[in-house]
Structures are given as C-alpha cells and as structure tokens.
Amino acid sequence: MPPRGKIERPQDRRGVILRLLRYMMRYKGMLLLAVALTVSSNLLQLVGPTLCGLAIDAVEGGPGHVDFARVFLYAGWMVAFYAASSVLSFALSLLMIRISQRITRQMRKDVFDRLMELPVSYFDRTQTGDILSRISYDIDTVNASLSSDLVQILTSLITVVGALLMMIRLSPKLVLVFCVTVPASILLTRYMTGKVRPLFRRRSASLGELNAFVEEMVSGQRTLRAYRREQNVQARFAEKNEDAVQSYYRAEYYGSMVGPCVNLINNISLSLISVMGALLYLAGGITLGNVSSFVLYSRKFSGPINEAANILSELQSACAAAERVFRLIDEPQEPADAQNAWPLRCEQGEVRVKDLSFGYDRDRLILKNVNLVAKPGSLVAIVGPTGAGKTTLINLLMRFYDPQQGAIEIDGQNTRDVTRKSLRGAFAMVLQETWLFGGTIYENIAYGAGSATREQVVAAAKAAHIHGAIMQLPQGYDTVLREDGGNISKGQKQLLTIARAMLQSAHMLILDEATSNVDTRTEKRIQAAMRSLMQDKTCFVIAHRLSTITSADVILVVRDGNIVEQGSHEELMRRGGFYAELYRAQFQ
C-alpha cells in the first residue's frame, strides 16, 4: 500500500479492459443483441434532425406559403422515430443490467474460488477488511460501470460517427470547425486521464484500508472497551476516514474538471458553427433548414464527447476497482501437489520430524534442526514460551507451509510426496480461535463428517461435556447459531469445536490451546474423554497451562526454535531443566 500522499504509478489499464471484455464475451448472444439495440436506437435518433430541417424548410417561405401537410408529416415521423428509439433504449438498459449482473456474479465466484485456493500465508499477511472490500465494494463499482458506462460509450461512438456523416452530407465547409475543436478535446481528455487515473486507484486503496480497520475494531469491541481505548480508536478512525475522504475528494475533484473543460470547447465550436452557418445562408450556400439540422447534428456530435469526459471519472474508478479484484485473482495459489503425489496411506499415525528448519522470512529461522518422533496412539504435548515456534510446528504438520530444510514423515511417507487433501484429512484440528458458522448446532458439530448421525453427534457432544448446555437451549441441537456463534458463550463455542473434532474419523488430532476458554476441571475431563475416544490415534497438544498435559506420553519443550528437552512430565521434573522452571513458575 503506498504511503499517504504518494500517487501510485498507473498500472496496465489496457490489460484490465481486455480482461473485462473476456468476461463479457461469455455472453456473446446477449452482447450482440445489445449492439443491435444500440445501433437501431441511435440510427432512429439520427433521423430526427434531418426531419426537423425538412419541416423548417417547409415554412421558410413565410406564413402564406407554409405547406402544413409536409410540416405535420415530418413532425409525426419525428415523434414516431424518437418514441421507437426510447423504447429500444429502455430495452437496452434492461439487457445491460442483466449482462452486468451475470458478469459480477462470475467475478465474485472467481474471487471466492481463488480465496479457497490461496495459501494460508496470504491470509496471514492480508487484512480481512481489505479482502471484503474487494469482493463487495470494488466488484459493485465494476458492476455499476458495466451497466451504464459501456452503454454510453457504445451509444456515443455510434452517435458521433453517424452525426459526422450527416454533417458532411449537409455542409463539408462547416465540418472544418471540428478540425480544431475535436483535437483540442482529445488532447485535453488524454492529459486529464493521466492525472486522474492514479487518484482513483488511491481512492480504492484508502477505502480498503478503512474497511479493514473498521472490521478489526468491530471484532475487538470487548477488548477496546475493557482497556478504555474508545477515544484512541476514534482518533485513529478519524485519521483513516479523513484519508479516505481526501482521496475520494481529490479523485472526484480532478475527475469532475474534465467534463466542464470539454463542454467549454464544445460550446465554442457551436458558436463558430452558428456564425459560419449564418454567413453561408446569407451567401445562398445552404438552406435555413440545413443550418438547423447541422446545428442539431453538431450537438449530437459534441454531446457524446462531453458525456465521455463526464463518465471518465466513473471509468477510472471502475478500472482501479477491477485492478484490485484482478490482483487478488492473480495471487499465486497454494503450490500444486507433486506430480506423482499419492493419497496418504495413514494406518498407524506415526509422525517423524527430521532435521526440520523453517522461517516465515527465509533470513530469520523460527525452527532450527527440529527432530521428534510421535509414536502411534501417543499424546505429544508441545510447550514453551510465546514465540518459541509451537504453532509454527503445527502449521508445518498440516502443510500450511513447507519447511526450508528437513522433512516430516507420516507412517514413513514424506508429506511433500502426498496430496495435501489426504494429509489434512488425516488430522482433526481444534484451534484456540474458534470458528462456527450460521447454522444449527447439529450442523456445526457434524461439519467435518457430513454423514454423521444424530446419535453420533450427541455422543461427541457428551464426550466434550457440552450436551447438557445444548439441551438447555430452546431448540436443543436444532438451535440456530448466529454468525460465529454469537448467541452462546466463548467457552461453549470452544466445546462445540472440540466435539466437531471428536466426530472426525482422523488418525491424528491437533489441539492448539483448544481448551484455553474452559476451566481446568472441565479441561481434564475433556482430555480423559478424548483419550478414550481417540484411542490408537496420535494427538498433538499445545498448552500453556502445564497442569493439563502432565499425563502426556511425551512433552516437547521448545525454546528459541529448538527442542531443548523431551520426555514425560516426571522425567523432565527430575532433570530440573527449563521445563521444571516453567512448571514451578506457574504454581509458585
């Protein structure tokens, strides 16, 4: 994101337009019909000025020589042509709305599909609000431009060409006026476009930053109120809001200057045409009706140029929004599985980590030469100070990231050689950060095992000690949770996610601070139930409360990216090393 005040360099506008055209070409039939309606509507309108000139010529001889029959005939035809043109224009607008809706629906699908293919690292470095801004505001901006601006551009093109041909037919001499005014309009428009385009790109970026900040602050309301940071947050919001407003103002201000400037040039050309037309009429070189028709055609000729300048700001905004959308779509997806990758054949659940080194930044390793063996059916606890690399190790087990050096093997199979889908399907995972979706409690528990019966869901809930709380709800297991489980407590949400993990037929289980929101007594009962349910399955537990992992088969002590100690609780306490220090520190 560029610093405030710095104008981002223009990107590939031509490439953006070509990609939008590719989306449009998916609906060739509807586009051909739109072109036909546009041509027909504009041709009918172009007949009007000629009929008007003929009607004026019919009354040119004075009151005693007016041919009223011809006047009414031409006037009637004008009404008919303009009415037919209006009907076709209305049909065109409806058709373009339908086309734009289908295109934006496809764009949203492409964006969401890409989000499902992106690596976890993308979401680690990108704010949620910025992603939401692209899939909502930016695509809506493109939608508005497609449904209106494209029609105006196509209409303007046909009108300009048709009006020019009609003016040449009426008086080639008067057309010479446009040899001066049209180039002036084009040069001015190109100059202003280069100035305005980066401003609209900056406007989209500022709105993305604002949305990201709002999303972050809304999700953290309890914390900021507990720390009485409302005024600080309001001040930061005011700063970002002001940045967004100023970016919006600068883009609209300079964008709105284009229309009046081009309109001034067009008005000058109209004045010159009126003067030269009067001189030609006095010299007998043109009829009064043709002068009137030429003036009307000149308005049709210069009007679209002025309209094109007026919609320039909208097009710039749409291009900037489309760039942001396409930039997300073009994000590299999660690396493909190895060419000869096979589904993981996990029968025992033995996990071996060999000489593993990893860092999110290649110049700064978090894990260094890690080695461990998790025997089938064992409970492996991973402890250590914050930032030691515990969660990073879990990310590598799930292949959310790949190590720079070393290997991870499951039942003797290198995880790089198996498909990610089968690897992740071999794990059930419960995170400290709970996630529930808008649906019934039954659907949330059965999320990872869609074919689970009601009895199996209830059994998992009982094992997770959440069944009693569920039965106290109005509809029991059919109670509909609000988004992210907003109508139940945080501890209950965590118990639901534990029940969900218990229900999966996975060979290995990962608990990353999964019981941090429940009391110690309940946590011990959950672990006891989990050990019986996850019998013969390998379990990895990350815990800061060391009292909850004293029964683990193996405790790995991670410090500064290295496993400095490993063994059972009793063995580590007898050694009196770093683990013993951590344990005593929690209970003294």
Rosetta blueprint (number, residue, H / E / L):
1 M L
2 P L
3 P L
4 R L
5 G L
6 K L
7 I L
8 E L
9 R L
10 P L
11 Q L
12 D L
13 R H
14 R H
15 G H
16 V H
17 I H
18 L H
19 R H
20 L H
21 L H
22 R H
23 Y H
24 M H
25 M H
26 R H
27 Y H
28 K H
29 G H
30 M H
31 L H
32 L H
33 L H
34 A H
35 V H
36 A H
37 L H
38 T H
39 V H
40 S H
41 S H
42 N H
43 L H
44 L H
45 Q H
46 L H
47 V H
48 G H
49 P H
50 T H
51 L H
52 C H
53 G H
54 L H
55 A H
56 I H
57 D H
58 A H
59 V L
60 E L
61 G L
62 G L
63 P H
64 G H
65 H H
66 V L
67 D L
68 F H
69 A H
70 R H
71 V H
72 F H
73 L H
74 Y H
75 A H
76 G H
77 W H
78 M H
79 V H
80 A H
81 F H
82 Y H
83 A H
84 A H
85 S H
86 S H
87 V H
88 L H
89 S H
90 F H
91 A H
92 L H
93 S H
94 L H
95 L H
96 M H
97 I H
98 R H
99 I H
100 S H
101 Q H
102 R H
103 I H
104 T H
105 R H
106 Q H
107 M H
108 R H
109 K H
110 D H
111 V H
112 F H
113 D H
114 R H
115 L H
116 M H
117 E H
118 L L
119 P L
120 V H
121 S H
122 Y H
123 F H
124 D H
125 R H
126 T L
127 Q L
128 T H
129 G H
130 D H
131 I H
132 L H
133 S H
134 R H
135 I H
136 S H
137 Y H
138 D H
139 I H
140 D H
141 T H
142 V H
143 N H
144 A H
145 S H
146 L H
147 S H
148 S H
149 D H
150 L H
151 V H
152 Q H
153 I H
154 L H
155 T H
156 S H
157 L H
158 I H
159 T H
160 V H
161 V H
162 G H
163 A H
164 L H
165 L H
166 M H
167 M H
168 I H
169 R H
170 L H
171 S L
172 P H
173 K H
174 L H
175 V H
176 L L
177 V L
178 F H
179 C H
180 V H
181 T H
182 V H
183 P H
184 A H
185 S H
186 I H
187 L H
188 L H
189 T H
190 R H
191 Y H
192 M H
193 T H
194 G H
195 K H
196 V H
197 R H
198 P H
199 L H
200 F H
201 R H
202 R H
203 R H
204 S H
205 A H
206 S H
207 L H
208 G H
209 E H
210 L H
211 N H
212 A H
213 F H
214 V H
215 E H
216 E H
217 M H
218 V H
219 S H
220 G L
221 Q H
222 R H
223 T H
224 L H
225 R H
226 A H
227 Y L
228 R L
229 R L
230 E H
231 Q H
232 N H
233 V H
234 Q H
235 A H
236 R H
237 F H
238 A H
239 E H
240 K H
241 N H
242 E H
243 D H
244 A H
245 V H
246 Q H
247 S H
248 Y H
249 Y H
250 R H
251 A H
252 E H
253 Y H
254 Y H
255 G H
256 S H
257 M H
258 V H
259 G H
260 P H
261 C H
262 V H
263 N H
264 L H
265 I H
266 N H
267 N H
268 I H
269 S H
270 L H
271 S H
272 L H
273 I H
274 S H
275 V H
276 M H
277 G H
278 A H
279 L H
280 L H
281 Y H
282 L H
283 A L
284 G L
285 G L
286 I L
287 T L
288 L H
289 G H
290 N H
291 V H
292 S H
293 S H
294 F H
295 V H
296 L H
297 Y H
298 S H
299 R H
300 K H
301 F H
302 S H
303 G H
304 P H
305 I H
306 N H
307 E H
308 A H
309 A H
310 N H
311 I L
312 L H
313 S H
314 E H
315 L H
316 Q H
317 S H
318 A H
319 C H
320 A H
321 A H
322 A H
323 E H
324 R H
325 V H
326 F H
327 R H
328 L H
329 I H
330 D L
331 E L
332 P L
333 Q L
334 E L
335 P L
336 A L
337 D L
338 A L
339 Q L
340 N L
341 A L
342 W E
343 P L
344 L L
345 R L
346 C L
347 E L
348 Q L
349 G L
350 E L
351 V E
352 R E
353 V E
354 K E
355 D E
356 L E
357 S E
358 F E
359 G L
360 Y L
361 D E
362 R L
363 D L
364 R E
365 L L
366 I L
367 L E
368 K E
369 N E
370 V E
371 N E
372 L E
373 V E
374 A E
375 K L
376 P L
377 G L
378 S L
379 L E
380 V E
381 A E
382 I E
383 V E
384 G L
385 P L
386 T L
387 G L
388 A L
389 G L
390 K H
391 T H
392 T H
393 L H
394 I H
395 N H
396 L H
397 L H
398 M L
399 R L
400 F L
401 Y L
402 D L
403 P L
404 Q L
405 Q E
406 G E
407 A E
408 I E
409 E E
410 I E
411 D L
412 G L
413 Q E
414 N E
415 T H
416 R H
417 D H
418 V E
419 T L
420 R H
421 K H
422 S H
423 L H
424 R H
425 G H
426 A L
427 F E
428 A E
429 M E
430 V E
431 L E
432 Q L
433 E L
434 T L
435 W L
436 L L
437 F L
438 G L
439 G E
440 T E
441 I H
442 Y H
443 E H
444 N H
445 I H
446 A H
447 Y H
448 G H
449 A L
450 G L
451 S L
452 A L
453 T L
454 R H
455 E H
456 Q H
457 V H
458 V H
459 A H
460 A H
461 A H
462 K H
463 A H
464 A L
465 H L
466 I L
467 H H
468 G H
469 A H
470 I H
471 M H
472 Q L
473 L L
474 P L
475 Q L
476 G H
477 Y H
478 D H
479 T L
480 V E
481 L E
482 R L
483 E H
484 D H
485 G H
486 G L
487 N L
488 I L
489 S L
490 K H
491 G H
492 Q H
493 K H
494 Q H
495 L H
496 L H
497 T H
498 I H
499 A H
500 R H
501 A H
502 M H
503 L H
504 Q L
505 S L
506 A L
507 H L
508 M E
509 L E
510 I E
511 L E
512 D E
513 E L
514 A L
515 T L
516 S L
517 N L
518 V L
519 D L
520 T H
521 R H
522 T H
523 E H
524 K H
525 R H
526 I H
527 Q H
528 A H
529 A H
530 M H
531 R H
532 S H
533 L H
534 M L
535 Q L
536 D L
537 K L
538 T E
539 C E
540 F E
541 V E
542 I E
543 A L
544 H L
545 R L
546 L H
547 S H
548 T H
549 I H
550 T L
551 S L
552 A L
553 D L
554 V E
555 I E
556 L E
557 V E
558 V E
559 R E
560 D L
561 G L
562 N E
563 I E
564 V E
565 E E
566 Q E
567 G E
568 S L
569 H H
570 E H
571 E H
572 L H
573 M H
574 R H
575 R H
576 G L
577 G L
578 F H
579 Y H
580 A H
581 E H
582 L H
583 Y H
584 R H
585 A H
586 Q H
587 F H
588 Q L
